[in-house]
Amino acid sequence: YTYRQQLTKFDYSICLAAALGYMMIHQQDPVGLMTFDQKIRQSLPARSKRTQLGNILALLSSLKPQGETNVSGSLGQIASMLRHKSLIMVFSDLLTDPEPVIQSLHLLRHAGHDIILFHVLDEAETAFPFKGAVDLKDPESGENLVVDADGMRSDYLETLKEFCGDYRRECMKMGADYVELNTSMPFDKALLEYLSQRQARF
């Protein structure tokens, strides 16, 4: 889904992951990639060679959003697969029950991994610009719901604020980075947001 028919949040996440992968390989840091929906689907072991960037870009360009995702279960799989302490970047809209996701993030932190959680939403999900009766469709389940946009806007935005705030607080408590993004934000601003947060911590 995308409100302005530009990049979807899925495409936005792919482009951001590609940019960060390029930055890290340019610094000769080993970079790997795991993709998931209900479970881990593809995995590239971490490498620092220049050819790794081509492998990462090829895999990212082949990805298509497919059905529902199990963020917490997939993070649990990642925890069992990693043998060395790593920096883990997670790209997700996190539109699922937050409690098991937070528990899985705690598991990764307990194992000694650093975490950067990129919370990527569509700009319409953060601003809710709709008016009147709106037919909303869940892109994962396919279910439709007709809502009164004007009547629910205030409650929706307050709920979203609390939802994101809970993730921010939990990440802060466990020593993880939380970066809230939406698809209207230019990539350079998104990267600066990430870099400024990292610099503030270290």
C-alpha positions in Angstrom: 0.0 0.0 0.0 1.1 3.6 -0.7 -1.0 6.7 -0.3 0.7 8.9 -3.0 1.4 6.0 -5.4 5.1 6.4 -5.0 7.2 4.0 -2.9 5.4 1.5 -0.7 6.7 1.0 2.8 8.0 -2.4 1.5 10.0 -0.7 -1.3 11.1 2.1 1.0 12.5 -0.5 3.4 14.3 -2.3 0.6 15.9 1.0 -0.7 17.0 1.9 2.9 18.4 -1.5 3.5 20.4 -1.3 0.2 21.7 2.2 1.1 22.8 1.0 4.6 24.4 -2.1 3.1 26.4 0.0 0.7 27.6 2.3 3.5 28.7 -0.6 5.7 30.5 -2.6 3.0 32.2 0.6 1.9 33.5 0.7 5.5 34.6 -2.9 5.0 32.2 -4.1 7.6 30.7 -7.6 7.0 27.1 -7.5 6.0 24.5 -10.2 5.7 20.8 -10.3 4.9 17.8 -12.4 6.1 14.3 -12.0 4.7 11.2 -13.3 6.4 7.4 -13.5 6.3 6.0 -16.2 8.5 9.5 -17.5 8.9 13.0 -16.9 7.6 12.9 -17.4 3.8 16.4 -16.4 2.5 19.7 -15.9 4.2 23.0 -14.4 3.0 25.9 -15.0 5.4 27.8 -11.8 6.4 30.7 -10.9 4.2 32.8 -7.7 3.8 33.9 -8.3 0.2 32.7 -5.8 -2.4 31.0 -8.6 -4.3 28.7 -9.0 -1.3 26.9 -5.7 -2.3 25.9 -7.3 -5.6 24.5 -10.3 -3.8 22.5 -8.2 -1.4 21.1 -6.0 -4.1 20.2 -9.0 -6.2 18.3 -10.6 -3.3 16.6 -7.3 -2.3 15.5 -6.6 -5.9 13.8 -10.1 -6.1 11.7 -9.6 -3.0 7.9 -9.4 -3.2 5.5 -8.8 -0.3 3.5 -12.0 0.3 0.8 -12.4 2.9 1.1 -12.1 6.6 4.4 -11.8 8.5 5.4 -13.3 11.9 7.9 -10.7 13.2 8.5 -12.2 16.6 8.8 -15.8 15.4 11.3 -14.8 12.7 13.4 -12.8 15.2 13.5 -15.9 17.4 14.8 -17.9 14.4 17.4 -15.2 13.8 18.5 -15.5 17.4 19.0 -19.2 17.1 20.9 -18.9 13.8 23.5 -16.2 14.7 26.7 -17.6 16.2 28.5 -14.3 16.8 27.5 -11.0 18.4 26.1 -8.8 15.6 24.5 -5.6 14.7 20.9 -6.5 13.6 18.9 -4.0 11.6 15.2 -4.8 11.5 12.9 -3.2 8.9 9.2 -3.6 9.5 5.9 -1.7 9.9 5.4 -3.7 13.1 1.7 -3.8 12.6 1.2 -6.8 14.8 0.9 -7.5 18.6 3.9 -5.7 20.0 4.4 -7.8 23.2 5.9 -11.0 21.5 8.0 -8.7 19.2 9.5 -6.9 22.2 10.2 -10.2 23.9 12.1 -11.4 20.8 14.1 -8.2 20.8 15.0 -8.7 24.4 16.1 -12.2 23.5 18.5 -10.8 20.9 19.8 -8.2 23.3 20.3 -10.8 26.0 22.5 -12.7 23.5 24.7 -9.7 23.1 23.5 -8.4 19.8 23.0 -4.7 19.0 19.7 -3.8 17.4 18.4 -1.0 15.2 14.7 -1.2 14.7 13.5 0.7 11.7 9.8 1.3 12.1 8.6 2.1 8.5 5.0 3.3 8.0 3.2 4.8 5.0 2.7 8.5 5.3 -1.1 8.0 5.4 -0.7 5.7 8.4 1.1 8.5 10.3 -1.1 11.4 9.2 -4.5 9.7 8.4 -5.5 12.3 5.8 -8.8 10.5 4.8 -12.2 12.1 4.9 -15.7 10.7 5.1 -16.5 7.0 4.7 -13.3 5.2 3.8 -13.0 1.5 2.7 -9.7 0.3 4.2 -8.2 -3.1 3.2 -5.6 -5.1 5.1 -2.9 -5.8 2.6 -1.9 -9.0 4.4 -5.2 -10.6 5.3 -7.2 -9.0 2.4 -10.0 -8.0 4.8 -12.0 -4.8 4.2 -13.4 -2.4 6.7 -15.5 0.7 6.1 -14.8 3.4 8.6 -15.8 7.0 9.3 -12.4 8.7 8.9 -13.4 12.0 10.4 -14.9 10.4 13.5 -12.0 8.1 14.2 -9.0 10.3 13.2 -8.3 11.7 16.6 -8.5 8.3 18.4 -6.5 6.6 15.6 -3.6 9.1 15.8 -3.5 8.9 19.6 -3.4 5.1 19.5 -0.6 5.2 16.9 1.3 7.7 19.1 1.0 5.4 22.0 2.0 2.4 19.9 5.2 4.0 18.6 5.9 5.4 22.0 5.8 2.0 23.6 8.3 0.6 21.1 10.5 3.7 21.7 10.5 3.2 25.4 11.0 -0.5 25.3 13.9 -0.1 22.9 15.5 2.6 25.1 15.2 0.3 28.2 16.9 -2.6 26.5 19.6 -0.5 24.9 18.3 -0.8 21.3 17.9 2.0 18.7 14.4 2.8 17.5 14.1 4.8 14.3 10.6 5.9 13.3 10.2 6.6 9.5 7.5 7.1 7.0 7.5 6.9 3.2 7.3 10.7 2.7 10.7 11.1 4.4 13.6 11.5 1.9 16.2 8.8 2.1 19.0 11.3 3.0 16.9 12.5 5.9 16.2 8.9 7.0 19.9 8.1 6.9 20.8 11.2 8.8 18.1 10.3 11.4 19.7 6.9 11.9 23.3 8.3 12.0 22.4 11.0 14.5 20.8 8.5 16.8 23.8 6.3 16.6 26.1 9.2 17.3 24.1 10.3 20.2 24.4 6.9 21.8 28.2 6.3 21.3 
